[in-house]
Amino acid sequence: MKVLVLAWEFPPRIVGGIARHVAELYPELVKRGHEIHLITIEFGQAPRYELVEGVHVHRVSVGPSHNFFHWVSNMNDSMRQHGEKLLLEEGGFNLIHAHDWLVGDAAIALKNSFKIPLVTTIHATEYGRHNGIYSEQQQFISNKESELAYHAWRVIVCTNYMRLEVERVLGVSWDKIDVVYNGIHLEKKLALEPFDAQEFRRRFAADHEQIVYYVGRMTYEKGISVLLNAAPKVIWEMGGNVKFVLIGTGNVDEFKRQAWNAGIWNQCYFTGFMSDEDLNKFRTIADCAVFPSLYEPFGIVVLENFAARVPVIVSDTGGFPEIVRHTRTGIVTWTNNPDSLAWGILEVLRNPGYSQWLIENAYEDLERRFCWDKLAQQTEAVYGRILHERAQVDW
């Protein structure tokens, strides 16, 4: 099979989970004998064209833009033009695969011009991110999501939760949606150079403090305020011997004010951006990871902590309860409930034997349910179904 992929982020440009998803899925499809051409946007000194683990990566420039939506429009123009060039010169493409609404205009245009079936992965919805549509901008994005899903031959989502959401919010027929989980490459996550763990740990906490940490975008939907509201109870119950480390960028000042006003400033450390290299080290010295999201379609970050053998506490929103089996591979707490979250954190910190049991179970689950090789087979099956159906109809 020959597949043209459109994605607005791809390493080294990493904005959210799409970059990692795309970067890990397609090399597995290459191993299975498929030819993948991926169009994304230029970033820093990254080459305009390169072969990455067998994937042909094409980076296009985006013209000057006066706001985000103008930028998206310009990006789609560039992707469409380069896609047309590839489809004309290379030929033989069987499918177009678009990742989220941002590349939808280009994907739909290429589908219609060349009569090549379009499959799309919807990683999240605007409705889900905000628990509703409240502005013209949000309505515009939601309409674009619906349009892309309508034009797609099939729609892929990352959890059964998202299947329900896409059906309800975007009006997509249930039998048009396939569920393929996100995954992780263990060998990549566990490849660490030797380092002084104690010295590294002391950058974030004192020796007597247990480390509770969050990593991700510092935004309302990630539930940071819930974590900070839960922190005082945890600190009190642990006799002050705990440090909350919050890693990531976004609305950091707002959460710093909350920590200061709650009187827990000295028990919190906001690191800002952290490189992948340091983050992989950090996971080896953390005592537990907490993800109290208000909305979370999947949460690859949970798998990364499974791989690093860090016990995980999550909220029961979105896809989290599908990934984390409560009291077997982690702790699932009530969404937007600081008391429930504090209970979950204390369960892990107070019971090291139980925590280790959760870690072992979670690690076993990775190979069983979240291996990219198996997920690539599932994606390949979706592709195969589309090609079979395409062969039965006139276009």
N, C-alpha and C positions, 0 to 999 in steps of 0.2 A: 504494500500500500504506500502511496505517496500523499503526504498530508501537509497542508499549509496551515500554520498556527499563527494566530495574532494574539499578542499579549503586551499590555502597556508597561509591564515591569518584568525584568529578567536580570539576574546578576551580571555585573556588580550593582545595577540599579535595583534596590530592594525597598519597596514602600510598605508592603504588607505580606500576606501569605501567598499571594499569587506567584510571586517570583520563585519562591522555594518549591511550590507545587509544580510549576512548569519545568524548572531546572532538574527536578528529580524524576518526573514522570517520563519525559520524552527520551532520555538516554536508555531507559528500559525498553521502550518501544523500538528504538534503533537496534538494540540487542536481539529483538524478536524479528528483525529483518525488514523493518519499515524505514522509509526515507522521510525525514522530517525537516521541513524548512520553517523557521520561526522568524516572524517579523516583529521587532520591538523598536524602542526608540534609543537614540544615541545617548551615551552617558560618559562623561569624563574622557579618559584616554582609551576607553574600550574600542576595539577595532570596528569599522563599519561592517565588516564581514569576518567571521571566524567559524571554525568547526569546534564545537564544544561537546565532548563525549559523543561524537558522531552526529550531533544536531547541527544543521546549517543555520547559523544565526546571522540575520540581516538587521542592522540597526539603521534607522532612518532619522533624518533631522526633522525638527518641528519649527515652523516659521514663527516669527515674533507674534506674541499674543497679548491682548489687553486684559483678559481675565481667564479663569479656569475653563469655562465652557468654550471660549474662543480657542484656547489651547487644545482642548479635546477635538474640536472641529478641524484644526490644522493638522493634528496628529493623524486623524482618520484620512485626511486628504493625502498625506505622505504615505501612509500604509497602503491605501488603495492604489496609488500610482506605482509603488514598488511591487505590490501584489500582482497588478496587471502585467508588469514587466516579467515577473517570474513565471506567471501562468502562460504567457505568450512564448517566452524564450525556452523555458524548461519543458513545459507540457507534461501530460500524463498524470496530473494531480487527481486524486480520487475524492478527497474531502478537504473542507475548510473547517478549522476548529478555532472558535473565538472564546476568549476568557473575559467574561463580564461585559457590561454595557459600554464601557469606555471605547472599545474597539468595534462596537456593533455596526456603526454606519459603514465602515470599510468592509466588514465581513459580509453584510447584506448586499452591498453593491457588487462585490466580487462573485458572490453566489449567483446573483441574477444575471450578471454579464456573461459568466462562463458556464452557467447551468451545472454547478458543482454542489453537491449536498453540503449543507452547513450543520455542524453540531456545535452547541455552546455549553460551556460550563458556567453556571451561575454560582458564584462563590458566596454571595450575600445579596440581600435586597435592601433598597433604601427604606422601605416600609419597616423591615425588621430592625435595621440599625437605629431607627428613631421611634419605634413602637407606634408608627402611624405616619401619615403624610400631612405636613403642616404648613408648607410654603410652596410657592411656585417653582422654586429650584428643585425641591424634593419631588414634586409632581413631574417635572421634566425628566428627571433621572428615572423615576418609576415607569414613566411612559416608554423611555428608551429600553429599559429592561424587558418590558412586555413585548415591544416590537422585535427585539432580538430573539426572545423565546418563541414568538409566533413564527418567525422566518426559519427557525432551526428545525431540522428534520427530527432531531432528538435533543433533549436537554439533560445534562449530567449535573447532579448535585452531590454534596459530600456527606450528607447524613439523611436519614429518614425524616428527621425534623425539617430539614430544608426541602425535602420533597413535598411535605404538607404545606410549607410556607409558599413555595413557588406555585403550587396548585391553587392555593387560596388567594394569594396576593396578585399574581401575574396571570391568573386565569388559564394556566396550562393544564391540559388533560393529564390525569394521573398516569395513563398508560404511555405517555410520551416521555416520561421522566425516568432516568436510571440513577441509581445510587452507587457511587464509587467512592469509598473513603479516601482521605488523604493518607500519606504514609511517611516513612522515614528510612533513611539508610543508616543502619547501625554503625557500619564500618567508618563512615564519615564523621559521625558524631563522637565516636570514642577514640579517634586518632588524636591523642594529646602528647605534646612533648613534655618531658619531665620538668617539674617546677617545684619551688618551695611552697607547699600548700599553706603552712602556718604563716609564713611571711605574707603571702597573698591574702589570706583570710584577715589578717590584722589591718588591712587597708579599709575594711568594712565594719568590723566588730571587734570587741575585746574578747579575750580567750574564754571568759566565763559566759558570754552571751550566745544563745542559740540564734541562728539566722533564719528568719522567715522572709521570703522574697517574692516579688512580683516582677515580671518582665513583659513589656508590650507597650502599645501606644498609651500615653497618659491622657485618656479621654473619658468622658462621662460613661459611655456604654461599656467600658471595661470594668466598672464597679470599684474604682480606686477609693472613692469616698466611703463605700461600704467597708472596705478593708481598714481604712483609717478610723472608722467608727467602731470597728471590732477590736482594734489594737489596744485601747486602754484596759479592757477586761483581760486580754491575754497577758499584757505587761504586769498587771496586778497579780494574777494567778501564778505567774512564773517568778514573782519576787523581783521584777525589774530586769531579770537576766535574759533579755531577748532584744534583738535588733531587727527592725523592719527595713529591708533594703528594697527600694523601688527603682527599677531600671527602665529607662525609656524616655522619649521626648514627647512633647505635646503641651497640654495645659498644666505645666508643672507648678507654676506660681500659685495657682488656685489651690492645689493640693498641699503645697508647702504651708500656705496660710491656715488650712484646715488642721494640719499637724501642730502648728504653733498654737492655735486657739484651743486645741484639745489638750494642751500641756504634755504632748508626747514627742516634742521636737528632738530631744536628746536620744530618743529610742528609734528615730527614723533617719535614714540616709538616702537622699535622692541622688543617684549617680549620674543622671543624664544618659547620653548615648554610651553604649558599651560595645566594643568590637566582638565579633563572633569568637575570636580566639580567647579573649578574656571571659566571655560568657560561658564558654565550654569549661574553662577552669573554675569559674564561680560555682557552677552547678555541682562540682565535686566537693565543695566545702559548705554548701547550704544544707540546712536541716529540714526545710520543707518549702514547697512552692505553692503559691496561692493564686488562683485565677477566679475572682468573684464577679465575672462578667454579668451584665444585665442582658446582653445579646451576644451570642457566639455560635455561628453556623457550624464550626468544627473545633478549631483550636489545636493547630499543629504543635504549639508550644507544650501541650500536655505530653505528646509523644516524645518530645525532646527530653523532658524530665523523666519519663519512663526509661528512656535509653541511658540517661545519666544516673539512674538509680536514686532519684530524689522523690520522696513521698509527695503526693499531690492532693490539694484540696481545691474543689471547684464548686461553682454554683450549679443549680439544677436547671439551667437555661439552655435552650438551643440543642446543639449536638453533644454537649458535655456528658449527659447521662448515658449516651450510647458509647462513648469512648471510655469513661471511667465507671467501672462496676463498683457501686457503693459498698464499702467495707470489705472489698476483695482486692481491688487494684488502686484504690484511693478513697477519699472521703467526698461525698456529694452533699452540699449544704443548700439550704433554702435561698433562693435568689433574693437579693436586696434585703437580707436579714442579718444584721451585724451579730446578734446573739448566736444564731446558728453557725455563722462563719467562725466566730471565736471558739465555739464548741469544737468544730472540726480541727482547727489549728491546735487546740490543747490536746485533743485525742492523739495527735501525732507527736507533739513535743513531750508529752508525759509518758508515752508508752513506746520506748525504743524497740522492744521486741516485736510489737505489733506493727510498728512502722516498717521494720525490716521485712516482715511477712508481706505487707502491701507492695513493697518494692520488688520482691521476687516474683510475685504474681503479675505485676504490671509488666515486668521485663519479658516474661513468657508470652504475654498477650501481644507484644509487638510482632513477633515472628508469626503468630497465629492469625492475626487480623489486620496488621498494618504494614506488611512487607510490600515494597513498591513493585517487586516482580509479579506478585499475585494481582496487585491493583492494575498493573499494565495489561495483564491478561484480560481483566474485566473490561478495561477501556477498549482493548482490541476487539472484544466481543460486541461492544456497542457499535464500533466502526463496521464490523462485519455485517451486522444486522442492517445497518443503513445501506451498505453497498448491495446487499441482497435485495432489499426493497426497491432501491433505485433501479435495479436491472429489470424490475417487473413493470415499470411505468414509462410512458412517454412524457417528455418535458417540453 
